[in-house]
Amino acid sequence: MLAVCIAFGVYVSDYYHADPAAEDALVSDDVVSVTKQNGNWVFVPESPTAGLIFYPGGKVENTAYAPLLHDLAEDGILCVLVKMPCNLAVLDRNAADSIPERFSEVTDWYIGGHSLGGAMAAVMPGSAVTVHRRAMARPPSLPRNNSGRRRTRWRHG
């Protein structure tokens, strides 16, 4: 059992870290207010039109997605970037349960994520608030197919 615990510790300690651009996106500006609430990063536009709960990919530091969510917030979407234990959404697939209730100004909620996070978002049980599920399972770099175009793989839940 000790060996399994050590192996798990080694496994989860090797993950993708956020780059400096991601750190810059964690700062509030004139359009988006960025705060950390209950371990999650929240990107709030002046007048949100919808909300997005985002589950990060497996073994990816959650703040690596900050530029994407900051951009979405600039377009009027309140975004919550969920912090997962050991950077693995499979360890807390219900992390979004109480998030919609904290933001009463948002009536339309969506949940999605990258890779493992998208898969866990797609199977999250329903909550008191209706949440539309979207699972984004696209690899970070897209290989070229025989025609020279980039291949994409999207799964919608």
N, C-alpha and C positions, 0 to 999 in steps of 0.2 A: 504494500500500500504506500509506503514511503517513496518508493521508486516512481510510482504513478504520480504522486503529488509533485515530486521534483521534476518529472518530465513535463507535466502540465505547466508548472511555473516557468520552465525554460521555453516552452512553446508560446505562451502568451506574452512573454517579455520581448519576443522578437516580432515587432509590428511596424507598420508604415507610419512614419511621423509626419506631422503637418510641416509645410515649408513656410518661409518668412511671409509670403503673400497671404497665406491663410491667417497668420497672426495679425496682419494689417486689417483683415476683414472683421476682426473681433472688436473693432473700435467704432463707437457711435459717430455718426456724422449728421449733417443737416437733414437728411431724409430718413435715416434708419437709426433707431435706438437699439443698442446691443447690450444685453445684460446677462448675467449668469444667475439662474434661478434653480435651486434644488439640484445643482450639478449639471443642468442642461443650459445650453446657450440659446437665448431668445432674441430674435431679430424682429423688431416691431416697427412697421411703417406708420406714418401719421394717421392714415385712415385705412385700416386693413379691410380688404374685400373678401378674403378667405384665409384659412389657416392650413399650414403644412407641418406635419410631424415627420421628422426625417430620422430613420435608423441608419447609422453608418455601416459600412461593409465590415466583414470580419477581419480582425487584426489590423484595423485602420484607426488611427487616432481621430476622434470625432471632429476635432477642430480643422482637419484637412478639408472638410466640406464647407467651411465658413464662407469662402468667396462665392460659391454657388448660392447659398442661402441668403447672403447679403444682397446679391443681385436680385433674387426673387422678392425680397422684402422691398427693394427699390421699386418694384412693379406692383406693390400693394398687398403682397402676401405675407401675413405674419408667419414666421418660421420658427419651429422649435427643433433644435439639434440635440438629440438625446445622447446622453453619456451612458455607455453600456459597461457593465462589469467586465474587466479583462479585455475590453474592446471586442466582445463577442455578443451579438444580439441574441443568440440562442440562450444565453444565460438570464435574460430578462425580456422575453417577448411581449410582456404586458406593460412595459415601461410607459406606454402612452395613455394608460387607463385614465388617469386623473388630469391630464393636460388640458383637454377642451374646456372643462369646467372652470379653469383658472382665467380664461379669456372670454368673458361673456359678450364682448363686442363682436366676436367672430361667430357666424352661424353655419358657414360651410367649411367643413374640415376634410382634409385629405391626409392620408398616411402613405409613406413610401420609403424607399431606401435603396442603397446600393448593395448588390450581391447578397450576401447572407442577411444583411439588414433588410433588404427588400423582401426576401423570402419570409423573414419573421414578421414583417409588417403585414404581409398578405395573409398570414394565418392568425393574426391577433384576434382574439374573440371580441365581439361587439361590446360597446360600452353604452352608457346612458345617452350619449350623444352619437348621432349617426356620423360615421367616419367613412369616407370613400377611400377604398384601398387601391394603391398603385404600387406595384413592385417593379422596381427598375433593376434589372439584372444584366448590366452591360459591363464587359471587362474594361478596366482603366485604359488599356491601349487596344486599338482595334486592328486585327490583322487584315491584310489585303486579300481579296478573293482573286480568282483567275482573271477577272476583267480589269483588275487594277483598282477597283473601287473598295472603299472600306466597308467591311461587314459590320452590321449592328445586330444585336439580339435584344429585343425588348419583350418582357413578359408582363402582362397586365393581370392583376388579381382582382 
